[in-house]
Amino acid sequence: MILTYVLAAMAVISALQLVLLVRLARRVTGAERMHDRLAHFSEALSLLTDTTEQGLANVAAGLTAFGTKTSTRGTTRATTRRIVSAATKGRPVTAIAADESISESEIRLHLGLDAAARSTEADHGALRV
């Protein structure tokens, strides 16, 4: 009879150890999953940080470029003189526009301004005595 009680006690202890081992295995597996998830979130945060840093650097560069003057050309008269001299040398309007970094319509406007200035000067010359 004592042998039965001893075997029953050992069976209960073995069952208890089995339950404890199963619980321990679940906790270890859960800890590993948590570690994997934490590593995944760390990589995602690193990517987000790098992307944000690069985007802010691009914005800062754009704002810096926005404040600077893009053209160091002289006055309108000097621009008109350069355009007229290039046109009298036979250069096409498209090439002049590319050189001056302005539109073709603005090139034609400068040519028209020069023609108007010359006609006004001719009228003033006729008034002289």
Secondary structure, DSSP 8 states (H G I E B T S, - for coil): -HHHHHHHHHHHHHHHHHHHHHHHHHHHHHHHHHHHHHHHHHHHHHHHHHHHHHHHHHHHHHHHHHHS-S-----HHHHHHHHHHHHHTT--HHHHHHHHTS-HHHHHHHHHHHHHHHHHHHHHHHH--
